């Protein structure tokens, strides 16, 4: 899985057909000395700085560094650095299928194609909330806590965002939109361009596990949820762009173009 990810992230971009292929030996031959090291998955600027402190600048250096030094600096995380430097991935599909987190959540994030203003990024956020709501409904899940992350262009200032607890469990776009925009409007710096947006729906549970509220118009909520589920069914049968909201057609919207991507990359 790691080699497939790197093949898409690095080698495919330099191939006229946008196809990348790697095995462990080809990985060592072609990418051991590739720089910057931040092009590799899970190595950001912070880890790069700590590696440079150890005079490590590429994957070759990691593979040929005494593991004791790496474990001293990174603790248990040194294991994946060492494995990845050799083109190996210890986690298998079986491990992923069997993994059950203590708390369940659904998240989505994207790096914008260009710098976005406060208003344009707000539009993209609305699209992401809509897709997240449909995903919750399709999986018969509801949430009572949402989290927002906003990253700014060139990391000029620290990321912003926050977490908000909801009064009741829900998966409806209207309710989720209200909570996310409350965080966004109150925490986002309007003076700087935005480049990354991340959202997550936390503490998700199956819808049948929630206790009904006598003061809620359940019939109205069920009708709204049924409509959203119909949208999910149409998208699954006819394609993700077969039915869209008006916001998806506005300038700066990203849903239509992102629906054409495969694993974050253009599909042909």
Buried (B, 14 or more C-beta within 10 A) or exposed (E): EBBEBBBBBBBBEEEEEEEBEBEEEBBBEEBBEBEEBBEBBEBEEEBBEEBEEBEBBBBBBBBEBEEEEBBEBBEEEBBBBBBBBBBEBEEEEEEEEEEEEEEBBBEBEBEBEEBBEBEBBBBBBBBBBBBBBBBBBBBEBBBBBBBBBBBBBEEEEEBBBBEBEBEEBBBBBEBBBBBBBBBBEEEBBEEBBBBBBBBBBBBBBEBEEEEEEEEEEEEEBEEBBEEBBEBBEEBEEEEBBEBBBEBBEEEBBBBEEBBEEEEEEEEE
